[in-house]
Amino acid sequence: MPTKAAPIPYANAFDWSGFYIGGHVGYAGGSSAWTAADPAGASSGTLDLYNGFDVFRGTGSFFAGFQGGYNIVLPSRLLLGVEADASFPNTLAGTATATSAFAGQASFNDMVLHSGTVRGRVGYALDHWLLYATGGFAWSYDQVTRTQVAGGALAPGTAESALLWRLGWTAGVGVALPVAPHWTARIEYLFSDFGRRSETFPATPQWFDSDLTLQQVRLGLDYQFSGPGSPAGNTASVPIGPAEDNWNVHGQTTFTEQYAPPFHAPYRGQNSLDSNIGRETFDATAYLGLRLWHGAELWINPEIDQGFGLSGTLGIAGFPSAEAYKVGADYPYVRLDRAFIRQTIDLGGETQKVDAGINQFAGSQTANRLVITAGKFSVADIFDNNKYAHDPRNDFLNWAVVDTGTFDYAAEPWGYTLGAAAEWYLGNWTLRGGVFDLSIVPNDIQLDPGFQQFQWVGEIERRYELWGHPGKIAVTGFLSRGRMGSYEDAIALADITGGPADIAAVRQYRSRGGVSMNVEQEITADLGAFVRAGVTNGNVEPYEFTDIDRTVAAGLALKGTQWGRPDDTFGLAGVVNGISAEHEAFFNAGGLGILIGDGQLPHPGLEQVIETYYGFPLSFWRVTFDYQFVVNPAYNRDRGPVSVLGARLHAQF
């Protein structure tokens, strides 16, 4: 008599066993009880480390990081695991003031630079859920700074800093669920006590003692190296998660190293390029997407950054690394680069397939369509694009090659802004337009919360075929409205005061505009060319980008098919940058620009750059070697020429 087969244990249940790696984002609050003591006595208080999110500064007590671990699931569905993680905050800091008859009044600031844990996990695996508790060892690396405010023996503004490790414990709870084959999402709460530490600031002398506790809420995403779930004795995987492509995750990481050997430099100014110096930058970005409704997508891009450009991103108008920001840091920190909604409205025409990629869902769209983007993103995401020279993580690095040097697009120092843009695709034509927030003052870290400083951008693009090979030409114009200075006014004021020209002293609400042309052309299946050219108002200071009033750039990109390396790319480009006569006179009068200012400019000349690179795949990395030769850096014939040697390591999924 046939008998009914016994049920297969854990059929269709997700397999939580094995190794996993992932990333997380979250928000934190915390406090630090402190005591400041000196020979005259002691005072105490509590630092509040919570900082609310400021969309115009891009600051807040949010963080991002990485984690990895290993799980064992017992037959009872009890899960035992171990996990290690590291987190990098944006602004997890607090400041308090202490007053002493001996040391005067001083402010104390405690900033968490990074933190992490090594924890055990105990949980129970339901069919498609995991409930768990976690606890273990916690650490943080802090910077404590004392700044003299008034009184005492030190001059006001004198600052002393100390770096210190804190060691303690952490505990929390979480819940996780699978969202796609091999992928799980989690939400987690952690409480961490990092213990007390003491530091002595010798210049006072003053002794500072403090503890640190944090509460964190995290959202995480993990890739499980085990199978996505299968019945016992059956190796066929069972699909887990949504059937449709309703969410999307991509990531990238890039490390860039550059070195400028010794060069001729008879004098230097505040913004000059240093000789014989090397610098590196590192970043890691997550591209997190969610479909909201038909044609609508939400994208969020948290990024971890670290490092500096050469001389702190100063000294050359066409700066040699677009991977370097105007703000650098010794320690990794997190920024929310993009957070935007994109709505695509199909208007007919041929249906085109769209592959999944960075900030892009797989699917289809019609040739004629309307695309609306609103939120925080880069103007260069939409305008002035070029197939062969626009991605400093894969092709050229120079600022005036990957973007038109005169395109003074709205951006904070990291290259992003708030605004909205619309793109109308009609056959071989595209019309783009947008309005964007400028910084509160030129080249500031804060965007204008009142949108009183703003920018209009427009672009018209025509796609075509030339001898059977695709190409396009685009014309881009911008008009900035804000408080900007005139070079003639700054020079006139310097003649009166006898000091260096100061552009900030003559700022008035006015306009500054520019126009540029961008051409890309495929020559063969392996060879492509590009040309960029632009001009802008040379008597008014640039607002955001760099010190270029006119520019011409051209170059080639060649795949390595001819030498049996089809995935390799060789690139060669040249760019010539110039400034107006008023702009030259301003620098000669001691003025400082966004990136340049040698203190004088008695012998001006065109800044000329040649860049070449060779990129090739190595395992899951892409390695690139880059060389740039700069004649008349910062338009100064007295300095240089400068060679810049570079290497770049990039990976993305």
Buried (B, 14 or more C-beta within 10 A) or exposed (E): EEEEEEEEEBEEBBBBBBEBEBBBBBBBBBBBBBBBBBEEEEBEBEBEBBBEBEBBBBBBBBBBBBBBBBBEBEEEBEBBBBBBBBBBBBBBBBBBEBBBEBBBBBBBBBBBBBBBBBBBBEBBBEEBBBBBBBBBBBBBBBBBBBBBBEBBEBEEEBBBEBEBEBEBBBBBBBBBBBBBBBBBBBBBBBBBBBBBBEBBBEBBEBBBBBBBBBBBBBBBBBBBEBBBBBBEEEEEEBEBBEEEEBBBBBBBBBBBBBBBEEBEBEEBBEBBBBBEBEBBBBBBBBBBBBBEEEBBBBBBBBBBBBBBBBBBBBBBBBBBBBBBBBBBEEEBBBBBBBBBBBBBBBBEBEEEEEEEEBBBBEBEBBBBBBBBBBBBBBBBBBBBBBBBBBBBBBBBBBBBBBBBBBBBBBBBBBBBBBBBBBBBBBEEEBEBBBBBBBBBBBBBBBBBEEBEBBBBBBBBBEBEEEEEBEBBBBBBBBBBBBBBBBBBBBBBBBEEEEEBBBBEEBBEEBEBBBBBBBBBBBBEEBBBBBBBBBBBBBBBBBBBBBBBBBBBBBBBBBBBBEEEBEEBBBBBBBBBBBBBEBBBBBBBBBBBBBBBBBBBBEEBBBBBBBBBBBBBEEEEBBBBEBBBBBBBBBBBBBBBEBBBBBBBBBBBE
